[in-house]
Amino acid sequence: MRIGPLLLILFSLTVPASVAKSPPNTSPPGVALVLAGGGARGLAHVGFLKALEENNIRVSAIAGTSMGALMAGLYACGYSAHQLDSLTSGMDWMQLFSSTPEPRMTFLPDRIRGRQDLINLSLRGLTPTLPGSAVSNMRIGFLLSGMTGPAQVLKGFNFDSLSIPLRVVASDLRSRDRVIFSEGELYRYQLASMAIPGIFPPFIHDSLLLVDGGVFDNMPVDVAEKAWPDLPVLAVNVGHANPIGFPDAPSLLTVFGLTFNALSARVNDHYMREPRWLFTPDLHNSAVWSFELNDSLISWGYNQGMTWIAENPDLPRNGQRREEWHPPDFTVRNILFSGNDNVSLRAIDRWLPLARGDTLNTCIAMDAAENLYASGLFSMIRMSMLPAENPHQCDIAFTVTENDPGTLGFGLSYNNDFGLDARLTLEHRNTFNRGIKTIINTGGGSNYVFLELSSFTNTIHKKRYFSMSGSICQIKGNEPDGDGSNPLRIWTDHSAALTLGRPFSWYGIVEFATEWKGRSYVNGSSTDAFPFLSGSYLTDTRANPTTDSPGIRFFLKAGWCPQPGSVHTALSWDIERIGRLPGSFTTGVSTWGSLLWGNNYQWEESRLTATRGIPGYRWNSLPSRERVAGGIFASRKVLGPMFLETNGAATYDFDSIDLYEDGDVHWGIGLTCGVNIPGGTARLGPGWDENGNTRWAFSYGSDYSFGPGR
C-alpha cells in the first residue's frame, strides 16, 4: 500500500491554515552539474569540484561526457574532490595509457627477448594483424572498475542509486546518434564515453559501436534538464583551447585534431542548450594530451572556480562539506572468466594471484588484472566486480580477448667484427592451449648461421617452470690456437638443455639444468660432446636490459661435467651496476669472466664478445682458459637521443688455476658516439689497447643479438 500520499493528505488537513498556505521554499535543493569532455583539460573539473565543496554548493545530480564522464562517475560513487585531487595529481598518465606490461610483473626472459626485434607483427594463422587503436585504455579500465565496482556492488547498477544520480553520454557510430546511459556497469560506459575514434578502441555493447560522447554531444545540458527537471543546471565547459592560429606545417596529429574538432562542433550544435550557469575556465590553450600539466590544470580549475563562484551569489549554498568515501574490502566468492576460448584455465591459474576466499579491494583487483595481462596471453582484459548474496562478498569477473597466438619478429644488427646479423623469430604464446611459449629463432651473418628452439611454461606466480631448448650454430673463421697459430676452420656448435627454474617476481630467476654440449669440425675426425649439470642465478633490475638504464644485472652460473675422461667444473659470472649522476651522466661498473677446473676440452675457452669486450681488440681475440675481467664506463646525453661515452676495460688471463700468478694483463680504453634509435643503439668510436694500437668499431642493434655464442 502506498502510504506516502495518504500521510501528506492527513498532514495538510490537520495543520493550521496559516501554515498550510505559507509560500513554498523557493531555494533550489542543489544543482545538476554537467561536466564537458576535453581530454587532459578535463582535469580542471577536479579543481572546480573542490571549489564547489568549499563553498557548500550542493551537487544533487551530475552528468558528463568523455573526461567529464570519468570525473562525474567517480564523484557520483562517493569520492570527494580532495580524493580525486590526490588520485589525479600522483597519476602516471603515460603508464596509464601504455600497453606495455609492468616490468615488475613480467617474466624476466620475456623482458630480455622482447626488445631485440626491430619489427614485431602479430600473426593470426599466417596473416599479420594490425593493432585496433593507437593507445590502450585497458589500464584506465582497471582503475575505473576497481574504483566504481565497490559502489555498484553495494548500491546496484542503476545510476540513480549512487551517492549522486548520474548520466553518461557516448556516441553510437551505427545509429549515428548519442546514447545516454543510466544503468549498467559504470566503468564500461565511462570508457565508451572517452573512446576518441582512432585513438582509443571503440566499445561494443549489444548492437552499439560506441565512441567518445563528444563526437555528438560534448556538454549534455539537455540530458540533465530532462533527467532532473527540478534542478537548475550548472555546466563546466573545458572543450577546446582558444584558437591561436594554425601552424604553417601542421603534423598528422594536428590535422586529425582540427578535423575532429570541426566535425564534432557542427554536430554538437544540434544538442546545444544554455545552462542556468556556465563556467568556462581559461586553461591557457593546453592540449587534450597535456597530462603533464595535471597539477596546473587542477589549480586553474580551482582558483578560477573560486573567483567565479564569488561572482555568482545566486548559486544554491545549502550543501555540506563532503566526507571522503573509502570502499570496503570484500571476500571473493567466485572468479569468473569469459572469452578464453583457447587459453585454458590451467594456463590462467599460473598468473592469477587470487583465489576464492581471498580479500578483495581496489588495489588487489587491479594487481590481479595486471598480472593476467603480463602473461602475454591476452590483448585486452576487462574486470568487473559483481554483487553476491552476502553483502560482505562479491564475485570478480574477467572478460578477456585472447592475443593472436603467434608473433613474427625481424631483427637486424651490425658489428664490424661480425658483419650484418639478421634473424627471424617465430613465437607461439599458447602451445597446446596451455600457455606454453615456443620460440624458433633463426638467422645468420658473415660466415655463420644459427637455429634455436625453445619451449617453456610461462609463469611467474607458481613455484617453478620448465623449459626445453636446443641450438645449432655453424661458423667459418680463423680460430686462434694456444700455440699462436690462427688456422681457418669451419665448426658447428650444438647444445640441448632441460631446465627447471624458479622465478622471483620480476627481478630474478634460479635455474637448474641438464645440458648436452658439443662441437664438431668440418673434416674433423670426431665430435667432442659432453653432459653438463649446472645451476645459475640471474637478476636484472634494469627497466630496459638492452640499454644503459639504471639497475643491477647479476648473473652467476656454476656447472659440472661428469663424463669420464673430461670431468671438469666451470664457473662464470657477469655482474654490472648502472646508476645516474648529476649532470645527466650515466655510469656503470662491471665484472665478468670464467674459471675452469679439470680436463675440459681446449675449445672451452672464454672469449671476448660484442657485449663484453676490451676496446682496441677484436671479439674473437684473447682466447683464455681462465679469465677475470672488469670494466667501467660513463656516458652523457648531448642532444636528444645522442650520447657520448667513454669506457675502459681490462682482463687478467691465465692457463690454469694452479698457474694464476703467471697470467697476462690486457686493457684498453675507448671513446664512443652513439644514438638510441628504434631497433637498438648505433655506436661508432675508436679504441686503444695497452700497446697504443687503434681500432675503430661500429655497431647497431641489440648487444644480445651479436654474433656466435650470443
C-alpha positions, 0 to 999 in steps of 0.5 A: 500500500502506498502510504506516502500520499495518504500521510501528506493528505492527513498532514495538510488537513490537520495543520493550521491554515496559516501554515498550510498556505505559507509560500513554498521554499523557493531555494533550489535543493542543489544543482545538476552539474554537467561536466564537458569532455576535453581530454587532459583539460578535463582535469580542471573539473577536479579543481572546480569540484573542490571549489564547489565543496568549499563553498557548500554548493550542493551537487544533487545530480551530475552528468558528463561526457568523455573526461567529464564522464570519468570525473562525474562517475567517480564523484557520483560513487562517493569520492570527494574532490580532495580524493580525486585531487590526490588520485589525479595529481600522483597519476602516471598518465603515460603508464596509464595509457601504455600497453606495455606490461609492468616490468615488475610483473613480467617474466624476466626472459620475456623482458630480455627477448622482447626488445631485440626485434626491430619489427614485431607483427602479430600473426593470426594463422599466417596473416599479420594483424594490425593493432585496433587503436593507437593507445590502450585504455585497458589500464584506465579500465582497471582503475575505473572498475576497481574504483566504481565496482565497490559502489555498484556492488553495494548500491546496484547498477542503476545510476540513480542509486549512487551517492549522486544520480548520474548520466553518461553520454557516448556516441553510437557510430551505427545509429549515428546518434548519442546514447545516454546511459543510466544503468549498467556497469559504470566503468564500461560506459565511462570508457565508451564515453572517452573512446576518441575514434582512432585513438582509443578502441571503440566499445561494443555493447549489444548492437552499439559501436560506441565512441567518445560522447563528444563526437555528438554531444560534448556538454549534455545540458539537455540530458540533465534538464530532462533527467532532473527537471527540478534542478537548475543546471550548472555546466563546466565547459573545458572543450577546446583551447582558444584558437591561436592560429594554425601552424604553417606545417601542421603534423598528422596529429594536428590535422586529425585534431582540427578535423575532429574538432570541426566535425564534432562542433557542427554536430554538437550544435544540434544538442546545444542548450544554455545552462542556468550557469556556465563556467568556462575556465581559461586553461591557457590553450593546453592540449587534450594530451597535456597530462603533464600539466595535471597539477596546473590544470587542477589549480586553474580549475580551482582558483578560477572556480573560486573567483567565479563562484564569488561572482555568482551569489545566486548559486544554491549554498545549502550543501555540506562539506563532503566526507571522503568515501573509502570502499570496503574490502570484500571476500571473493566468492567466485572468479569468473572468466569469459572469452578464453576460448583457447587459453585454458584455465590451467594456463590462467591459474599460473598468473592469477594471484587470487583465489576464492576466499581471498580479500578483495579491494581496489588495489588487489583487483587491479594487481590481479588484472595486471598480472593476467595481462603480463602473461602475454596471453591476452590483448585486452582484459576487462574486470568487473566486480559483481554483487553476491548474496552476502553483502560482505562478498562479491564475485570478480569477473574477467572478460578477456580477448585472447592475443593472436597466438603467434608473433613474427619478429625481424631483427637486424644488427651490425658489428664490424667484427661480425658483419650484418646479423639478421634473424627471424623469430617465430613465437607461439604464446599458447602451445597446446592451449596451455600457455606454453611459449615456443620460440624458433629463432633463426638467422645468420651473418658473415660466415655463420648461421644459427637455429634455436628452439625453445619451449617453456611454461610461462609463469611467474606466480607458481613455484617453478617452470620448465623449459626445453631448448636446443641450438645449432650454430655453424661458423667459418673463421680463423680460430686462434690456437694456444700455440699462436697459430690462427688456422681457418676452420669451419665448426658447428656448435650444438647444445640441448638443455632441460631446465627447471627454474624458479622465478622471483617476481620480476627481478630474478630467476634460479635455474637448474639444468641438464645440458648436452654440449658439443662441437664438431669440425668440418673434416674433423675426425670426431665430435667432442660432446659432453653432459653438463649439470649446472645451476645459475642465478640471474637478476636484472633490475634494469627497466630496459636490459638492452640499454644503459638504464639504471639497475643491477644485472647479476648473473652467476652460473656454476656447472659440472661435467661428469663424463669420464675422461673430461670431468671438469667444473666451470664457473662464470659470472657477469655482474654490472651496476648502472646508476645516474649522476648529476649532470645527466651522466650515466655510469656503470661498473662491471665484472665478468669472466670464467674459471675452469677446473679439470680436463675440459676440452681446449675449445672451452675457452672464454672469449671476448664478445660484442657485449663484453669486450676490451676496446682496441681488440677484436671479439674473437681475440684473447682466447683464455682458459681462465679469465677475470675481467672488469670494466667501467664506463660513463656516458652523457646525453648531448642532444636528444637521443645522442650520447657520448661515452667513454669506457675502459676495460681490462682482463687478467688471463691465465692457463690454469688455476694452479698457474694464476700468478703467471697470467697476462694483463690486457686493457684498453680504453675507448671513446664512443658516439652513439644514438638510441634509435628504434631497433637498438643503439648505433655506436661508432668510436675508436679504441686503444689497447695497452700497446697504443694500437687503434681500432675503430668499431661500429655497431647497431642493434641489440648487444644480445643479438651479436654474433656466435655464442650470443 
